[in-house]
Amino acid sequence: MVGMKDHICSTNCMFCRVLDNPTRAKATAMRPNMDSQVLERVKELEQRSLLSNTQATLTSAKAEDLEKLALLDSLTELYNSRTFLKELKDEIKRGKRYKRPVSLCMVTIDGFKEISRQYGALTGDAVLKVVAQVLRSSIREVDVPARYSAEEFAIIFPETNTSGASVVAERIRQRVGTQAISHNWHNLKVTASIGLATFPTHAREHDELIARSIQALELAVQRGGDRACTV
């Protein structure tokens, strides 16, 4: 994992980029003698703590902090879906103007719903955070990583063709698969499925590009997961 200083710098760089651009899970069992009621109590207390910290953050936030909160997903600190859509539209416009490619990757954690159901929502959140860190550390500063939905991520690759984006997608897939995730006495390893599409090869509008990349993502999942596919 990156250090706190590097993490803060990374988040600030992401934030500045938007402001400057106007236009199966495999888990070991919990400790042998750990009472399940104790675990549930820990989860409850942790959830309360998270809510309290969020309220305190909103209360004390300055104007710049509030602007960041509007752009970023609070859990992963990647861009939120609204910012992602704005950035994708802008990149497609730029791609049309200068006749340059734009690639889009959609990423999902294989079996994520089962992870959350079996180990709890907070462990699911921990998994999302780790995967978000992998995405952030695997891409260029000009690329745009976002949390697209509850369990899906998206990455915009400006001026990048399918071949170039496929290299990064494979890097992400490999790194996700090697991450050790520990939370509430659970030790997990997860895999990721990735779908990839490129403007103008596969689509000429932003919504069509999203649809084609999701189509590729679904193909990766149908084929067993832990792979990257193009349309």
mmCIF file of the C-alpha atoms, coordinates in Angstrom:
data_MODEL
# 
_entry.id   MODEL 
# 
loop_
_atom_site.group_PDB 
_atom_site.id 
_atom_site.type_symbol 
_atom_site.label_atom_id 
_atom_site.label_alt_id 
_atom_site.label_comp_id 
_atom_site.label_asym_id 
_atom_site.label_entity_id 
_atom_site.label_seq_id 
_atom_site.pdbx_PDB_ins_code 
_atom_site.Cartn_x 
_atom_site.Cartn_y 
_atom_site.Cartn_z 
_atom_site.occupancy 
_atom_site.B_iso_or_equiv 
_atom_site.pdbx_formal_charge 
_atom_site.auth_seq_id 
_atom_site.auth_comp_id 
_atom_site.auth_asym_id 
_atom_site.auth_atom_id 
_atom_site.pdbx_PDB_model_num 
ATOM 1   C CA . MET A 1 1   ? 0.000   0.000   0.000   1.00 0.00 ? 1   MET A CA 1 
ATOM 2   C CA . VAL A 1 2   ? 1.184   3.511   -0.611  1.00 0.00 ? 2   VAL A CA 1 
ATOM 3   C CA . GLY A 1 3   ? 2.156   5.685   2.321   1.00 0.00 ? 3   GLY A CA 1 
ATOM 4   C CA . MET A 1 4   ? -0.135  8.369   3.664   1.00 0.00 ? 4   MET A CA 1 
ATOM 5   C CA . LYS A 1 5   ? 1.942   11.144  2.141   1.00 0.00 ? 5   LYS A CA 1 
ATOM 6   C CA . ASP A 1 6   ? 1.944   9.534   -1.307  1.00 0.00 ? 6   ASP A CA 1 
ATOM 7   C CA . HIS A 1 7   ? -1.770  8.788   -1.001  1.00 0.00 ? 7   HIS A CA 1 
ATOM 8   C CA . ILE A 1 8   ? -2.570  12.438  -0.219  1.00 0.00 ? 8   ILE A CA 1 
ATOM 9   C CA . CYS A 1 9   ? -0.416  13.631  -3.105  1.00 0.00 ? 9   CYS A CA 1 
ATOM 10  C CA . SER A 1 10  ? -2.120  11.207  -5.457  1.00 0.00 ? 10  SER A CA 1 
ATOM 11  C CA . THR A 1 11  ? -5.587  12.343  -4.425  1.00 0.00 ? 11  THR A CA 1 
ATOM 12  C CA . ASN A 1 12  ? -4.636  16.017  -4.783  1.00 0.00 ? 12  ASN A CA 1 
ATOM 13  C CA . CYS A 1 13  ? -3.233  15.384  -8.284  1.00 0.00 ? 13  CYS A CA 1 
ATOM 14  C CA . MET A 1 14  ? -6.500  13.748  -9.277  1.00 0.00 ? 14  MET A CA 1 
ATOM 15  C CA . PHE A 1 15  ? -8.457  16.687  -7.889  1.00 0.00 ? 15  PHE A CA 1 
ATOM 16  C CA . CYS A 1 16  ? -6.313  19.251  -9.697  1.00 0.00 ? 16  CYS A CA 1 
ATOM 17  C CA . ARG A 1 17  ? -6.757  17.451  -13.011 1.00 0.00 ? 17  ARG A CA 1 
ATOM 18  C CA . VAL A 1 18  ? -10.517 17.989  -12.970 1.00 0.00 ? 18  VAL A CA 1 
ATOM 19  C CA . LEU A 1 19  ? -10.273 21.608  -11.865 1.00 0.00 ? 19  LEU A CA 1 
ATOM 20  C CA . ASP A 1 20  ? -7.756  22.300  -14.625 1.00 0.00 ? 20  ASP A CA 1 
ATOM 21  C CA . ASN A 1 21  ? -10.049 20.743  -17.245 1.00 0.00 ? 21  ASN A CA 1 
ATOM 22  C CA . PRO A 1 22  ? -13.056 22.950  -17.776 1.00 0.00 ? 22  PRO A CA 1 
ATOM 23  C CA . THR A 1 23  ? -14.538 21.289  -20.755 1.00 0.00 ? 23  THR A CA 1 
ATOM 24  C CA . ARG A 1 24  ? -13.375 -15.914 -6.073  1.00 0.00 ? 24  ARG A CA 1 
ATOM 25  C CA . ALA A 1 25  ? -12.831 -14.577 -3.316  1.00 0.00 ? 25  ALA A CA 1 
ATOM 26  C CA . LYS A 1 26  ? -10.700 -17.079 -1.470  1.00 0.00 ? 26  LYS A CA 1 
ATOM 27  C CA . ALA A 1 27  ? -10.822 -16.506 2.266   1.00 0.00 ? 27  ALA A CA 1 
ATOM 28  C CA . THR A 1 28  ? -9.587  -18.216 5.373   1.00 0.00 ? 28  THR A CA 1 
ATOM 29  C CA . ALA A 1 29  ? -12.036 -18.847 8.162   1.00 0.00 ? 29  ALA A CA 1 
ATOM 30  C CA . MET A 1 30  ? -12.183 -16.479 11.117  1.00 0.00 ? 30  MET A CA 1 
ATOM 31  C CA . ARG A 1 31  ? -10.136 -17.285 14.186  1.00 0.00 ? 31  ARG A CA 1 
ATOM 32  C CA . PRO A 1 32  ? -11.166 -20.684 15.532  1.00 0.00 ? 32  PRO A CA 1 
ATOM 33  C CA . ASN A 1 33  ? -12.522 -19.480 18.877  1.00 0.00 ? 33  ASN A CA 1 
ATOM 34  C CA . MET A 1 34  ? -13.854 -16.130 17.772  1.00 0.00 ? 34  MET A CA 1 
ATOM 35  C CA . ASP A 1 35  ? -17.483 -15.701 18.838  1.00 0.00 ? 35  ASP A CA 1 
ATOM 36  C CA . SER A 1 36  ? -19.636 -14.576 15.915  1.00 0.00 ? 36  SER A CA 1 
ATOM 37  C CA . GLN A 1 37  ? -21.519 -12.183 18.207  1.00 0.00 ? 37  GLN A CA 1 
ATOM 38  C CA . VAL A 1 38  ? -18.253 -10.431 19.004  1.00 0.00 ? 38  VAL A CA 1 
ATOM 39  C CA . LEU A 1 39  ? -17.588 -9.977  15.310  1.00 0.00 ? 39  LEU A CA 1 
ATOM 40  C CA . GLU A 1 40  ? -21.039 -8.537  14.760  1.00 0.00 ? 40  GLU A CA 1 
ATOM 41  C CA . ARG A 1 41  ? -20.468 -6.122  17.641  1.00 0.00 ? 41  ARG A CA 1 
ATOM 42  C CA . VAL A 1 42  ? -17.161 -5.031  16.141  1.00 0.00 ? 42  VAL A CA 1 
ATOM 43  C CA . LYS A 1 43  ? -18.876 -4.424  12.807  1.00 0.00 ? 43  LYS A CA 1 
ATOM 44  C CA . GLU A 1 44  ? -21.601 -2.376  14.470  1.00 0.00 ? 44  GLU A CA 1 
ATOM 45  C CA . LEU A 1 45  ? -19.137 -0.215  16.423  1.00 0.00 ? 45  LEU A CA 1 
ATOM 46  C CA . GLU A 1 46  ? -16.988 0.277   13.344  1.00 0.00 ? 46  GLU A CA 1 
ATOM 47  C CA . GLN A 1 47  ? -19.979 1.384   11.320  1.00 0.00 ? 47  GLN A CA 1 
ATOM 48  C CA . ARG A 1 48  ? -20.920 3.927   13.990  1.00 0.00 ? 48  ARG A CA 1 
ATOM 49  C CA . SER A 1 49  ? -17.375 5.216   14.006  1.00 0.00 ? 49  SER A CA 1 
ATOM 50  C CA . LEU A 1 50  ? -17.412 5.628   10.234  1.00 0.00 ? 50  LEU A CA 1 
ATOM 51  C CA . LEU A 1 51  ? -20.662 7.578   10.380  1.00 0.00 ? 51  LEU A CA 1 
ATOM 52  C CA . SER A 1 52  ? -19.344 9.824   13.155  1.00 0.00 ? 52  SER A CA 1 
ATOM 53  C CA . ASN A 1 53  ? -16.129 10.518  11.265  1.00 0.00 ? 53  ASN A CA 1 
ATOM 54  C CA . THR A 1 54  ? -18.070 11.357  8.108   1.00 0.00 ? 54  THR A CA 1 
ATOM 55  C CA . GLN A 1 55  ? -20.322 13.795  9.979   1.00 0.00 ? 55  GLN A CA 1 
ATOM 56  C CA . ALA A 1 56  ? -17.320 15.440  11.649  1.00 0.00 ? 56  ALA A CA 1 
ATOM 57  C CA . THR A 1 57  ? -15.583 15.783  8.289   1.00 0.00 ? 57  THR A CA 1 
ATOM 58  C CA . LEU A 1 58  ? -18.575 17.469  6.692   1.00 0.00 ? 58  LEU A CA 1 
ATOM 59  C CA . THR A 1 59  ? -18.987 19.824  9.645   1.00 0.00 ? 59  THR A CA 1 
ATOM 60  C CA . SER A 1 60  ? -15.386 21.018  9.660   1.00 0.00 ? 60  SER A CA 1 
ATOM 61  C CA . ALA A 1 61  ? -14.760 20.956  5.909   1.00 0.00 ? 61  ALA A CA 1 
ATOM 62  C CA . LYS A 1 62  ? -13.623 24.125  4.170   1.00 0.00 ? 62  LYS A CA 1 
ATOM 63  C CA . ALA A 1 63  ? -14.874 25.263  0.807   1.00 0.00 ? 63  ALA A CA 1 
ATOM 64  C CA . GLU A 1 64  ? -12.075 23.483  -1.067  1.00 0.00 ? 64  GLU A CA 1 
ATOM 65  C CA . ASP A 1 65  ? -12.742 20.285  0.872   1.00 0.00 ? 65  ASP A CA 1 
ATOM 66  C CA . LEU A 1 66  ? -16.429 20.449  -0.020  1.00 0.00 ? 66  LEU A CA 1 
ATOM 67  C CA . GLU A 1 67  ? -15.517 20.900  -3.673  1.00 0.00 ? 67  GLU A CA 1 
ATOM 68  C CA . LYS A 1 68  ? -13.332 17.782  -3.472  1.00 0.00 ? 68  LYS A CA 1 
ATOM 69  C CA . LEU A 1 69  ? -16.173 15.875  -1.822  1.00 0.00 ? 69  LEU A CA 1 
ATOM 70  C CA . ALA A 1 70  ? -18.377 16.840  -4.753  1.00 0.00 ? 70  ALA A CA 1 
ATOM 71  C CA . LEU A 1 71  ? -15.866 15.413  -7.241  1.00 0.00 ? 71  LEU A CA 1 
ATOM 72  C CA . LEU A 1 72  ? -14.663 12.303  -5.418  1.00 0.00 ? 72  LEU A CA 1 
ATOM 73  C CA . ASP A 1 73  ? -16.209 9.081   -4.153  1.00 0.00 ? 73  ASP A CA 1 
ATOM 74  C CA . SER A 1 74  ? -15.972 9.262   -0.360  1.00 0.00 ? 74  SER A CA 1 
ATOM 75  C CA . LEU A 1 75  ? -15.032 5.594   0.118   1.00 0.00 ? 75  LEU A CA 1 
ATOM 76  C CA . THR A 1 76  ? -12.385 5.025   -2.540  1.00 0.00 ? 76  THR A CA 1 
ATOM 77  C CA . GLU A 1 77  ? -11.324 8.667   -3.135  1.00 0.00 ? 77  GLU A CA 1 
ATOM 78  C CA . LEU A 1 78  ? -11.462 8.015   -6.852  1.00 0.00 ? 78  LEU A CA 1 
ATOM 79  C CA . TYR A 1 79  ? -13.659 10.252  -8.991  1.00 0.00 ? 79  TYR A CA 1 
ATOM 80  C CA . ASN A 1 80  ? -17.385 9.698   -8.587  1.00 0.00 ? 80  ASN A CA 1 
ATOM 81  C CA . SER A 1 81  ? -19.671 8.698   -11.456 1.00 0.00 ? 81  SER A CA 1 
ATOM 82  C CA . ARG A 1 82  ? -20.797 12.251  -12.168 1.00 0.00 ? 82  ARG A CA 1 
ATOM 83  C CA . THR A 1 83  ? -17.213 13.484  -12.557 1.00 0.00 ? 83  THR A CA 1 
ATOM 84  C CA . PHE A 1 84  ? -16.402 10.424  -14.648 1.00 0.00 ? 84  PHE A CA 1 
ATOM 85  C CA . LEU A 1 85  ? -19.193 11.178  -17.118 1.00 0.00 ? 85  LEU A CA 1 
ATOM 86  C CA . LYS A 1 86  ? -18.071 14.801  -17.485 1.00 0.00 ? 86  LYS A CA 1 
ATOM 87  C CA . GLU A 1 87  ? -14.469 13.747  -18.080 1.00 0.00 ? 87  GLU A CA 1 
ATOM 88  C CA . LEU A 1 88  ? -15.447 11.082  -20.598 1.00 0.00 ? 88  LEU A CA 1 
ATOM 89  C CA . LYS A 1 89  ? -17.585 13.491  -22.592 1.00 0.00 ? 89  LYS A CA 1 
ATOM 90  C CA . ASP A 1 90  ? -14.726 16.001  -22.634 1.00 0.00 ? 90  ASP A CA 1 
ATOM 91  C CA . GLU A 1 91  ? -12.199 13.391  -23.749 1.00 0.00 ? 91  GLU A CA 1 
ATOM 92  C CA . ILE A 1 92  ? -14.466 12.182  -26.551 1.00 0.00 ? 92  ILE A CA 1 
ATOM 93  C CA . LYS A 1 93  ? -14.888 15.766  -27.769 1.00 0.00 ? 93  LYS A CA 1 
ATOM 94  C CA . ARG A 1 94  ? -11.130 16.234  -27.699 1.00 0.00 ? 94  ARG A CA 1 
ATOM 95  C CA . GLY A 1 95  ? -10.625 12.930  -29.469 1.00 0.00 ? 95  GLY A CA 1 
ATOM 96  C CA . LYS A 1 96  ? -12.972 13.986  -32.260 1.00 0.00 ? 96  LYS A CA 1 
ATOM 97  C CA . ARG A 1 97  ? -11.298 17.367  -32.613 1.00 0.00 ? 97  ARG A CA 1 
ATOM 98  C CA . TYR A 1 98  ? -7.742  16.083  -32.800 1.00 0.00 ? 98  TYR A CA 1 
ATOM 99  C CA . LYS A 1 99  ? -8.538  12.644  -34.221 1.00 0.00 ? 99  LYS A CA 1 
ATOM 100 C CA . ARG A 1 100 ? -6.996  10.854  -31.248 1.00 0.00 ? 100 ARG A CA 1 
ATOM 101 C CA . PRO A 1 101 ? -8.175  7.588   -29.617 1.00 0.00 ? 101 PRO A CA 1 
ATOM 102 C CA . VAL A 1 102 ? -9.721  7.342   -26.166 1.00 0.00 ? 102 VAL A CA 1 
ATOM 103 C CA . SER A 1 103 ? -9.967  4.004   -24.381 1.00 0.00 ? 103 SER A CA 1 
ATOM 104 C CA . LEU A 1 104 ? -12.248 3.023   -21.527 1.00 0.00 ? 104 LEU A CA 1 
ATOM 105 C CA . CYS A 1 105 ? -11.858 0.138   -19.076 1.00 0.00 ? 105 CYS A CA 1 
ATOM 106 C CA . MET A 1 106 ? -14.612 -1.130  -16.826 1.00 0.00 ? 106 MET A CA 1 
ATOM 107 C CA . VAL A 1 107 ? -13.418 -3.177  -13.837 1.00 0.00 ? 107 VAL A CA 1 
ATOM 108 C CA . THR A 1 108 ? -15.388 -5.366  -11.435 1.00 0.00 ? 108 THR A CA 1 
ATOM 109 C CA . ILE A 1 109 ? -14.364 -7.565  -8.504  1.00 0.00 ? 109 ILE A CA 1 
ATOM 110 C CA . ASP A 1 110 ? -15.284 -11.178 -9.172  1.00 0.00 ? 110 ASP A CA 1 
ATOM 111 C CA . GLY A 1 111 ? -17.867 -12.486 -6.699  1.00 0.00 ? 111 GLY A CA 1 
ATOM 112 C CA . PHE A 1 112 ? -18.104 -9.184  -4.858  1.00 0.00 ? 112 PHE A CA 1 
ATOM 113 C CA . LYS A 1 113 ? -21.734 -9.631  -3.802  1.00 0.00 ? 113 LYS A CA 1 
ATOM 114 C CA . GLU A 1 114 ? -20.863 -12.965 -2.195  1.00 0.00 ? 114 GLU A CA 1 
ATOM 115 C CA . ILE A 1 115 ? -17.954 -11.362 -0.339  1.00 0.00 ? 115 ILE A CA 1 
ATOM 116 C CA . SER A 1 116 ? -20.218 -8.702  1.138   1.00 0.00 ? 116 SER A CA 1 
ATOM 117 C CA . ARG A 1 117 ? -22.914 -11.235 1.986   1.00 0.00 ? 117 ARG A CA 1 
ATOM 118 C CA . GLN A 1 118 ? -20.497 -13.644 3.679   1.00 0.00 ? 118 GLN A CA 1 
ATOM 119 C CA . TYR A 1 119 ? -18.168 -11.251 5.483   1.00 0.00 ? 119 TYR A CA 1 
ATOM 120 C CA . GLY A 1 120 ? -20.201 -8.064  5.821   1.00 0.00 ? 120 GLY A CA 1 
ATOM 121 C CA . ALA A 1 121 ? -20.436 -4.693  4.118   1.00 0.00 ? 121 ALA A CA 1 
ATOM 122 C CA . LEU A 1 122 ? -17.385 -3.249  5.876   1.00 0.00 ? 122 LEU A CA 1 
ATOM 123 C CA . THR A 1 123 ? -15.152 -6.029  4.620   1.00 0.00 ? 123 THR A CA 1 
ATOM 124 C CA . GLY A 1 124 ? -16.614 -5.362  1.174   1.00 0.00 ? 124 GLY A CA 1 
ATOM 125 C CA . ASP A 1 125 ? -15.653 -1.710  1.594   1.00 0.00 ? 125 ASP A CA 1 
ATOM 126 C CA . ALA A 1 126 ? -12.119 -2.724  2.569   1.00 0.00 ? 126 ALA A CA 1 
ATOM 127 C CA . VAL A 1 127 ? -11.843 -4.751  -0.628  1.00 0.00 ? 127 VAL A CA 1 
ATOM 128 C CA . LEU A 1 128 ? -13.049 -1.794  -2.700  1.00 0.00 ? 128 LEU A CA 1 
ATOM 129 C CA . LYS A 1 129 ? -10.442 0.474   -1.107  1.00 0.00 ? 129 LYS A CA 1 
ATOM 130 C CA . VAL A 1 130 ? -7.611  -1.934  -1.873  1.00 0.00 ? 130 VAL A CA 1 
ATOM 131 C CA . VAL A 1 131 ? -8.693  -2.334  -5.484  1.00 0.00 ? 131 VAL A CA 1 
ATOM 132 C CA . ALA A 1 132 ? -8.996  1.450   -5.805  1.00 0.00 ? 132 ALA A CA 1 
ATOM 133 C CA . GLN A 1 133 ? -5.390  1.790   -4.619  1.00 0.00 ? 133 GLN A CA 1 
ATOM 134 C CA . VAL A 1 134 ? -4.297  -0.767  -7.202  1.00 0.00 ? 134 VAL A CA 1 
ATOM 135 C CA . LEU A 1 135 ? -6.004  1.212   -9.953  1.00 0.00 ? 135 LEU A CA 1 
ATOM 136 C CA . ARG A 1 136 ? -4.468  4.471   -8.793  1.00 0.00 ? 136 ARG A CA 1 
ATOM 137 C CA . SER A 1 137 ? -0.957  3.015   -8.683  1.00 0.00 ? 137 SER A CA 1 
ATOM 138 C CA . SER A 1 138 ? -1.225  1.301   -12.080 1.00 0.00 ? 138 SER A CA 1 
ATOM 139 C CA . ILE A 1 139 ? -2.103  4.237   -14.330 1.00 0.00 ? 139 ILE A CA 1 
ATOM 140 C CA . ARG A 1 140 ? -0.659  7.515   -15.559 1.00 0.00 ? 140 ARG A CA 1 
ATOM 141 C CA . GLU A 1 141 ? -1.417  10.892  -14.012 1.00 0.00 ? 141 GLU A CA 1 
ATOM 142 C CA . VAL A 1 142 ? -3.434  11.892  -17.094 1.00 0.00 ? 142 VAL A CA 1 
ATOM 143 C CA . ASP A 1 143 ? -5.702  8.830   -16.839 1.00 0.00 ? 143 ASP A CA 1 
ATOM 144 C CA . VAL A 1 144 ? -9.022  9.146   -15.009 1.00 0.00 ? 144 VAL A CA 1 
ATOM 145 C CA . PRO A 1 145 ? -9.932  6.441   -12.442 1.00 0.00 ? 145 PRO A CA 1 
ATOM 146 C CA . ALA A 1 146 ? -13.472 6.470   -11.074 1.00 0.00 ? 146 ALA A CA 1 
ATOM 147 C CA . ARG A 1 147 ? -15.964 4.471   -9.074  1.00 0.00 ? 147 ARG A CA 1 
ATOM 148 C CA . TYR A 1 148 ? -18.652 3.946   -11.673 1.00 0.00 ? 148 TYR A CA 1 
ATOM 149 C CA . SER A 1 149 ? -21.171 2.060   -9.513  1.00 0.00 ? 149 SER A CA 1 
ATOM 150 C CA . ALA A 1 150 ? -21.358 0.215   -6.198  1.00 0.00 ? 150 ALA A CA 1 
ATOM 151 C CA . GLU A 1 151 ? -19.015 -2.548  -7.382  1.00 0.00 ? 151 GLU A CA 1 
ATOM 152 C CA . GLU A 1 152 ? -17.638 -1.318  -10.697 1.00 0.00 ? 152 GLU A CA 1 
ATOM 153 C CA . PHE A 1 153 ? -14.740 0.963   -11.508 1.00 0.00 ? 153 PHE A CA 1 
ATOM 154 C CA . ALA A 1 154 ? -13.996 2.836   -14.704 1.00 0.00 ? 154 ALA A CA 1 
ATOM 155 C CA . ILE A 1 155 ? -10.737 4.192   -16.116 1.00 0.00 ? 155 ILE A CA 1 
ATOM 156 C CA . ILE A 1 156 ? -10.475 6.680   -18.986 1.00 0.00 ? 156 ILE A CA 1 
ATOM 157 C CA . PHE A 1 157 ? -7.250  6.487   -21.019 1.00 0.00 ? 157 PHE A CA 1 
ATOM 158 C CA . PRO A 1 158 ? -6.837  9.687   -23.099 1.00 0.00 ? 158 PRO A CA 1 
ATOM 159 C CA . GLU A 1 159 ? -4.953  9.377   -26.387 1.00 0.00 ? 159 GLU A CA 1 
ATOM 160 C CA . THR A 1 160 ? -4.593  5.621   -25.895 1.00 0.00 ? 160 THR A CA 1 
ATOM 161 C CA . ASN A 1 161 ? -5.510  2.906   -28.388 1.00 0.00 ? 161 ASN A CA 1 
ATOM 162 C CA . THR A 1 162 ? -6.843  -0.557  -27.571 1.00 0.00 ? 162 THR A CA 1 
ATOM 163 C CA . SER A 1 163 ? -3.401  -2.136  -27.551 1.00 0.00 ? 163 SER A CA 1 
ATOM 164 C CA . GLY A 1 164 ? -2.003  0.379   -25.072 1.00 0.00 ? 164 GLY A CA 1 
ATOM 165 C CA . ALA A 1 165 ? -5.013  0.176   -22.768 1.00 0.00 ? 165 ALA A CA 1 
ATOM 166 C CA . SER A 1 166 ? -4.891  -3.651  -22.873 1.00 0.00 ? 166 SER A CA 1 
ATOM 167 C CA . VAL A 1 167 ? -1.375  -3.580  -21.424 1.00 0.00 ? 167 VAL A CA 1 
ATOM 168 C CA . VAL A 1 168 ? -2.557  -1.517  -18.454 1.00 0.00 ? 168 VAL A CA 1 
ATOM 169 C CA . ALA A 1 169 ? -5.682  -3.651  -18.029 1.00 0.00 ? 169 ALA A CA 1 
ATOM 170 C CA . GLU A 1 170 ? -3.546  -6.779  -17.772 1.00 0.00 ? 170 GLU A CA 1 
ATOM 171 C CA . ARG A 1 171 ? -1.272  -5.056  -15.259 1.00 0.00 ? 171 ARG A CA 1 
ATOM 172 C CA . ILE A 1 172 ? -4.270  -4.174  -13.119 1.00 0.00 ? 172 ILE A CA 1 
ATOM 173 C CA . ARG A 1 173 ? -5.664  -7.704  -13.334 1.00 0.00 ? 173 ARG A CA 1 
ATOM 174 C CA . GLN A 1 174 ? -2.388  -9.211  -12.184 1.00 0.00 ? 174 GLN A CA 1 
ATOM 175 C CA . ARG A 1 175 ? -1.902  -6.744  -9.335  1.00 0.00 ? 175 ARG A CA 1 
ATOM 176 C CA . VAL A 1 176 ? -5.425  -7.202  -7.996  1.00 0.00 ? 176 VAL A CA 1 
ATOM 177 C CA . GLY A 1 177 ? -4.910  -10.967 -7.933  1.00 0.00 ? 177 GLY A CA 1 
ATOM 178 C CA . THR A 1 178 ? -1.758  -10.674 -5.812  1.00 0.00 ? 178 THR A CA 1 
ATOM 179 C CA . GLN A 1 179 ? -3.139  -8.271  -3.183  1.00 0.00 ? 179 GLN A CA 1 
ATOM 180 C CA . ALA A 1 180 ? -3.568  -9.646  0.334   1.00 0.00 ? 180 ALA A CA 1 
ATOM 181 C CA . ILE A 1 181 ? -6.613  -8.118  2.028   1.00 0.00 ? 181 ILE A CA 1 
ATOM 182 C CA . SER A 1 182 ? -7.121  -8.382  5.789   1.00 0.00 ? 182 SER A CA 1 
ATOM 183 C CA . HIS A 1 183 ? -10.148 -7.060  7.631   1.00 0.00 ? 183 HIS A CA 1 
ATOM 184 C CA . ASN A 1 184 ? -11.964 -8.098  10.823  1.00 0.00 ? 184 ASN A CA 1 
ATOM 185 C CA . TRP A 1 185 ? -9.882  -11.291 11.082  1.00 0.00 ? 185 TRP A CA 1 
ATOM 186 C CA . HIS A 1 186 ? -10.695 -12.203 7.488   1.00 0.00 ? 186 HIS A CA 1 
ATOM 187 C CA . ASN A 1 187 ? -7.867  -12.772 5.020   1.00 0.00 ? 187 ASN A CA 1 
ATOM 188 C CA . LEU A 1 188 ? -8.926  -12.624 1.395   1.00 0.00 ? 188 LEU A CA 1 
ATOM 189 C CA . LYS A 1 189 ? -7.613  -12.635 -2.119  1.00 0.00 ? 189 LYS A CA 1 
ATOM 190 C CA . VAL A 1 190 ? -9.805  -11.444 -4.970  1.00 0.00 ? 190 VAL A CA 1 
ATOM 191 C CA . THR A 1 191 ? -9.655  -11.350 -8.745  1.00 0.00 ? 191 THR A CA 1 
ATOM 192 C CA . ALA A 1 192 ? -10.909 -8.792  -11.234 1.00 0.00 ? 192 ALA A CA 1 
ATOM 193 C CA . SER A 1 193 ? -12.668 -8.899  -14.585 1.00 0.00 ? 193 SER A CA 1 
ATOM 194 C CA . ILE A 1 194 ? -12.025 -6.072  -17.040 1.00 0.00 ? 194 ILE A CA 1 
ATOM 195 C CA . GLY A 1 195 ? -13.853 -4.915  -20.161 1.00 0.00 ? 195 GLY A CA 1 
ATOM 196 C CA . LEU A 1 196 ? -12.235 -2.593  -22.685 1.00 0.00 ? 196 LEU A CA 1 
ATOM 197 C CA . ALA A 1 197 ? -13.471 -0.487  -25.606 1.00 0.00 ? 197 ALA A CA 1 
ATOM 198 C CA . THR A 1 198 ? -11.916 2.342   -27.612 1.00 0.00 ? 198 THR A CA 1 
ATOM 199 C CA . PHE A 1 199 ? -13.098 5.476   -29.418 1.00 0.00 ? 199 PHE A CA 1 
ATOM 200 C CA . PRO A 1 200 ? -13.463 5.605   -32.402 1.00 0.00 ? 200 PRO A CA 1 
ATOM 201 C CA . THR A 1 201 ? -12.770 1.925   -33.138 1.00 0.00 ? 201 THR A CA 1 
ATOM 202 C CA . HIS A 1 202 ? -15.672 0.525   -31.108 1.00 0.00 ? 202 HIS A CA 1 
ATOM 203 C CA . ALA A 1 203 ? -17.860 3.581   -30.486 1.00 0.00 ? 203 ALA A CA 1 
ATOM 204 C CA . ARG A 1 204 ? -18.152 7.242   -31.471 1.00 0.00 ? 204 ARG A CA 1 
ATOM 205 C CA . GLU A 1 205 ? -20.163 8.645   -28.550 1.00 0.00 ? 205 GLU A CA 1 
ATOM 206 C CA . HIS A 1 206 ? -19.534 8.488   -24.805 1.00 0.00 ? 206 HIS A CA 1 
ATOM 207 C CA . ASP A 1 207 ? -22.648 6.497   -23.944 1.00 0.00 ? 207 ASP A CA 1 
ATOM 208 C CA . GLU A 1 208 ? -21.966 3.960   -26.691 1.00 0.00 ? 208 GLU A CA 1 
ATOM 209 C CA . LEU A 1 209 ? -18.388 3.609   -25.455 1.00 0.00 ? 209 LEU A CA 1 
ATOM 210 C CA . ILE A 1 210 ? -19.639 2.862   -21.937 1.00 0.00 ? 210 ILE A CA 1 
ATOM 211 C CA . ALA A 1 211 ? -22.101 0.304   -23.293 1.00 0.00 ? 211 ALA A CA 1 
ATOM 212 C CA . ARG A 1 212 ? -19.418 -1.449  -25.349 1.00 0.00 ? 212 ARG A CA 1 
ATOM 213 C CA . SER A 1 213 ? -16.969 -1.595  -22.435 1.00 0.00 ? 213 SER A CA 1 
ATOM 214 C CA . ILE A 1 214 ? -19.689 -3.011  -20.165 1.00 0.00 ? 214 ILE A CA 1 
ATOM 215 C CA . GLN A 1 215 ? -20.457 -5.572  -22.875 1.00 0.00 ? 215 GLN A CA 1 
ATOM 216 C CA . ALA A 1 216 ? -16.785 -6.578  -22.848 1.00 0.00 ? 216 ALA A CA 1 
ATOM 217 C CA . LEU A 1 217 ? -16.827 -6.708  -19.043 1.00 0.00 ? 217 LEU A CA 1 
ATOM 218 C CA . GLU A 1 218 ? -19.819 -9.046  -19.055 1.00 0.00 ? 218 GLU A CA 1 
ATOM 219 C CA . LEU A 1 219 ? -17.985 -11.254 -21.542 1.00 0.00 ? 219 LEU A CA 1 
ATOM 220 C CA . ALA A 1 220 ? -14.993 -11.459 -19.188 1.00 0.00 ? 220 ALA A CA 1 
ATOM 221 C CA . VAL A 1 221 ? -17.268 -12.448 -16.296 1.00 0.00 ? 221 VAL A CA 1 
ATOM 222 C CA . GLN A 1 222 ? -19.102 -15.046 -18.401 1.00 0.00 ? 222 GLN A CA 1 
ATOM 223 C CA . ARG A 1 223 ? -15.785 -16.625 -19.320 1.00 0.00 ? 223 ARG A CA 1 
ATOM 224 C CA . GLY A 1 224 ? -14.974 -17.231 -15.666 1.00 0.00 ? 224 GLY A CA 1 
ATOM 225 C CA . GLY A 1 225 ? -13.560 -13.928 -14.523 1.00 0.00 ? 225 GLY A CA 1 
ATOM 226 C CA . ASP A 1 226 ? -9.967  -12.982 -13.749 1.00 0.00 ? 226 ASP A CA 1 
ATOM 227 C CA . ARG A 1 227 ? -9.421  -11.804 -17.308 1.00 0.00 ? 227 ARG A CA 1 
ATOM 228 C CA . ALA A 1 228 ? -9.568  -8.763  -19.558 1.00 0.00 ? 228 ALA A CA 1 
ATOM 229 C CA . CYS A 1 229 ? -11.691 -8.753  -22.722 1.00 0.00 ? 229 CYS A CA 1 
ATOM 230 C CA . THR A 1 230 ? -12.349 -6.341  -25.554 1.00 0.00 ? 230 THR A CA 1 
ATOM 231 C CA . VAL A 1 231 ? -15.528 -6.101  -27.599 1.00 0.00 ? 231 VAL A CA 1 
# 
